[in-house]
Amino acid sequence: GEFHSVLEQKGTGENHEAVERIILGSGKITIDLEEKLGEMEGLDWLHILRVEEVYPFPNQDIATILERYPNLKEIVWIQEEPKNMGAWSFAEPRLRELAPEGVSVHYVGRRRRSSPSEGEATVHKKEQSRILNEALTR
């Protein structure tokens, strides 16, 4: 019944001691990620956050969530858009600032491009699958 700037993916992040990777993203790719989760097992090492409002960046909400995971090793930003077009360039410095000491921050998505589109539906689907698999594989 109310707006939340960050939504936690149900079924992930429940065992706080086991979580080593937190994936953050915004938009349709997070829906695709949720669907892909249904095909996989043994993901107790993973937690997923949907950033519903990129600006202003929900620093405090994310910081509060990160505090719950003492064995966190990496924070991943996932996006459908090419690296130079989506929210990554805005989110990256903020995530690096929020990351606990020793926790890496990196991007999973399409490489930098001059065009937002792959240009062909089959190529787009293949690349989308690669992005999801990379994010969900240790």
RAWOGI-V956604 format. One record per residue. N is the residue number from 1. RES is the residue in three letters. PHI is phi in radians with two decimals (999 if undefined). PSI is psi in whole degrees, 0 to 359 (none if undefined). OMEGA is omega in whole degrees, -180 to 180 (* if undefined). Layout:
n=N res=RES phi=PHI psi=PSI omega=OMEGA
n=N res=RES phi=PHI psi=PSI omega=OMEGA
//
This chain:
n=1 res=GLY phi=999 psi=2 omega=179
n=2 res=GLU phi=-2.53 psi=161 omega=-178
n=3 res=PHE phi=-1.38 psi=138 omega=174
n=4 res=HIS phi=-2.19 psi=132 omega=-179
n=5 res=SER phi=-1.29 psi=339 omega=177
n=6 res=VAL phi=-2.35 psi=129 omega=176
n=7 res=LEU phi=-1.99 psi=134 omega=177
n=8 res=GLU phi=-1.61 psi=134 omega=-179
n=9 res=GLN phi=-1.22 psi=120 omega=178
n=10 res=LYS phi=-1.05 psi=141 omega=179
n=11 res=GLY phi=1.52 psi=359 omega=175
n=12 res=THR phi=-2.14 psi=155 omega=175
n=13 res=GLY phi=1.27 psi=14 omega=-176
n=14 res=GLU phi=-1.29 psi=324 omega=178
n=15 res=ASN phi=-1.65 psi=95 omega=-173
n=16 res=HIS phi=-1.01 psi=326 omega=-179
n=17 res=GLU phi=-1.25 psi=332 omega=-175
n=18 res=ALA phi=-1.51 psi=339 omega=-174
n=19 res=VAL phi=-1.20 psi=124 omega=178
n=20 res=GLU phi=-2.03 psi=339 omega=-179
n=21 res=ARG phi=-2.31 psi=135 omega=171
n=22 res=ILE phi=-2.05 psi=127 omega=177
n=23 res=ILE phi=-1.80 psi=131 omega=174
n=24 res=LEU phi=-2.09 psi=146 omega=177
n=25 res=GLY phi=-2.90 psi=175 omega=-179
n=26 res=SER phi=-2.47 psi=143 omega=175
n=27 res=GLY phi=1.57 psi=201 omega=-173
n=28 res=LYS phi=-1.04 psi=327 omega=-178
n=29 res=ILE phi=-1.05 psi=330 omega=179
n=30 res=THR phi=-1.26 psi=331 omega=174
n=31 res=ILE phi=-1.23 psi=317 omega=177
n=32 res=ASP phi=-1.06 psi=321 omega=179
n=33 res=LEU phi=-1.11 psi=317 omega=178
n=34 res=GLU phi=-1.07 psi=317 omega=179
n=35 res=GLU phi=-1.11 psi=319 omega=180
n=36 res=LYS phi=-1.14 psi=327 omega=178
n=37 res=LEU phi=-1.00 psi=325 omega=-180
n=38 res=GLY phi=-1.11 psi=341 omega=-179
n=39 res=GLU phi=-1.62 psi=355 omega=-171
n=40 res=MET phi=-2.11 psi=158 omega=177
n=41 res=GLU phi=-2.29 psi=166 omega=175
n=42 res=GLY phi=1.20 psi=39 omega=-179
n=43 res=LEU phi=-1.84 psi=33 omega=-179
n=44 res=ASP phi=-1.18 psi=347 omega=179
n=45 res=TRP phi=-1.46 psi=3 omega=-170
n=46 res=LEU phi=-2.20 psi=144 omega=171
n=47 res=HIS phi=-2.36 psi=144 omega=-177
n=48 res=ILE phi=-2.16 psi=133 omega=178
n=49 res=LEU phi=-2.12 psi=132 omega=174
n=50 res=ARG phi=-1.70 psi=120 omega=178
n=51 res=VAL phi=-1.56 psi=105 omega=-175
n=52 res=GLU phi=-1.47 psi=340 omega=179
n=53 res=GLU phi=-2.38 psi=108 omega=-177
n=54 res=VAL phi=-1.38 psi=326 omega=179
n=55 res=TYR phi=-2.26 psi=128 omega=-4
n=56 res=PRO phi=-1.21 psi=145 omega=-177
n=57 res=PHE phi=-1.11 psi=134 omega=-175
n=58 res=PRO phi=-1.39 psi=61 omega=-177
n=59 res=ASN phi=-0.90 psi=308 omega=-175
n=60 res=GLN phi=-1.15 psi=319 omega=179
n=61 res=ASP phi=-1.07 psi=315 omega=-179
n=62 res=ILE phi=-1.20 psi=317 omega=179
n=63 res=ALA phi=-1.02 psi=318 omega=180
n=64 res=THR phi=-1.08 psi=320 omega=179
n=65 res=ILE phi=-1.20 psi=315 omega=-179
n=66 res=LEU phi=-1.03 psi=326 omega=-179
n=67 res=GLU phi=-1.06 psi=337 omega=-177
n=68 res=ARG phi=-1.35 psi=350 omega=-171
n=69 res=TYR phi=-2.05 psi=91 omega=-174
n=70 res=PRO phi=-1.22 psi=339 omega=-177
n=71 res=ASN phi=-1.88 psi=21 omega=180
n=72 res=LEU phi=-1.10 psi=133 omega=180
n=73 res=LYS phi=-1.98 psi=330 omega=-177
n=74 res=GLU phi=-2.63 psi=148 omega=173
n=75 res=ILE phi=-2.03 psi=129 omega=-177
n=76 res=VAL phi=-2.08 psi=131 omega=171
n=77 res=TRP phi=-1.74 psi=125 omega=179
n=78 res=ILE phi=-1.98 psi=138 omega=176
n=79 res=GLN phi=-2.66 psi=154 omega=-180
n=80 res=GLU phi=-1.42 psi=326 omega=-178
n=81 res=GLU phi=-1.23 psi=158 omega=174
n=82 res=PRO phi=-1.00 psi=156 omega=-175
n=83 res=LYS phi=-0.94 psi=325 omega=-177
n=84 res=ASN phi=-1.58 psi=7 omega=-176
n=85 res=MET phi=-2.13 psi=331 omega=-176
n=86 res=GLY phi=-1.52 psi=204 omega=-175
n=87 res=ALA phi=-1.40 psi=352 omega=-177
n=88 res=TRP phi=-0.90 psi=312 omega=-176
n=89 res=SER phi=-1.12 psi=333 omega=176
n=90 res=PHE phi=-1.44 psi=318 omega=-175
n=91 res=ALA phi=-1.33 psi=327 omega=-173
n=92 res=GLU phi=-0.93 psi=305 omega=-178
n=93 res=PRO phi=-1.11 psi=329 omega=179
n=94 res=ARG phi=-1.24 psi=320 omega=178
n=95 res=LEU phi=-1.18 psi=320 omega=178
n=96 res=ARG phi=-1.08 psi=323 omega=178
n=97 res=GLU phi=-1.19 psi=324 omega=-178
n=98 res=LEU phi=-1.42 psi=336 omega=-175
n=99 res=ALA phi=-1.10 psi=131 omega=175
n=100 res=PRO phi=-1.07 psi=157 omega=-180
n=101 res=GLU phi=-0.98 psi=133 omega=179
n=102 res=GLY phi=1.52 psi=356 omega=-180
n=103 res=VAL phi=-1.68 psi=124 omega=-179
n=104 res=SER phi=-1.42 psi=153 omega=177
n=105 res=VAL phi=-2.19 psi=125 omega=176
n=106 res=HIS phi=-2.60 psi=173 omega=-172
n=107 res=TYR phi=-1.88 psi=140 omega=170
n=108 res=VAL phi=-2.24 psi=120 omega=-179
n=109 res=GLY phi=2.99 psi=200 omega=179
n=110 res=ARG phi=-1.33 psi=151 omega=178
n=111 res=ARG phi=-1.21 psi=169 omega=176
n=112 res=ARG phi=-1.04 psi=140 omega=-179
n=113 res=ARG phi=-2.57 psi=161 omega=174
n=114 res=SER phi=-1.56 psi=346 omega=-179
n=115 res=SER phi=-2.12 psi=141 omega=179
n=116 res=PRO phi=-1.30 psi=347 omega=-174
n=117 res=SER phi=-1.94 psi=148 omega=174
n=118 res=GLU phi=-1.22 psi=334 omega=178
n=119 res=GLY phi=1.69 psi=343 omega=-180
n=120 res=GLU phi=-2.55 psi=135 omega=-174
n=121 res=ALA phi=-1.05 psi=318 omega=-179
n=122 res=THR phi=-1.16 psi=323 omega=178
n=123 res=VAL phi=-1.18 psi=319 omega=178
n=124 res=HIS phi=-1.06 psi=313 omega=-179
n=125 res=LYS phi=-1.09 psi=319 omega=180
n=126 res=LYS phi=-1.13 psi=317 omega=179
n=127 res=GLU phi=-1.18 psi=321 omega=178
n=128 res=GLN phi=-1.08 psi=318 omega=178
n=129 res=SER phi=-1.10 psi=319 omega=178
n=130 res=ARG phi=-1.06 psi=316 omega=-179
n=131 res=ILE phi=-1.07 psi=312 omega=-179
n=132 res=LEU phi=-1.10 psi=315 omega=180
n=133 res=ASN phi=-1.11 psi=319 omega=179
n=134 res=GLU phi=-1.11 psi=319 omega=-180
n=135 res=ALA phi=-1.18 psi=328 omega=-174
n=136 res=LEU phi=-1.75 psi=10 omega=-180
n=137 res=THR phi=-2.05 psi=136 omega=178
n=138 res=ARG phi=-1.32 psi=none omega=*
//
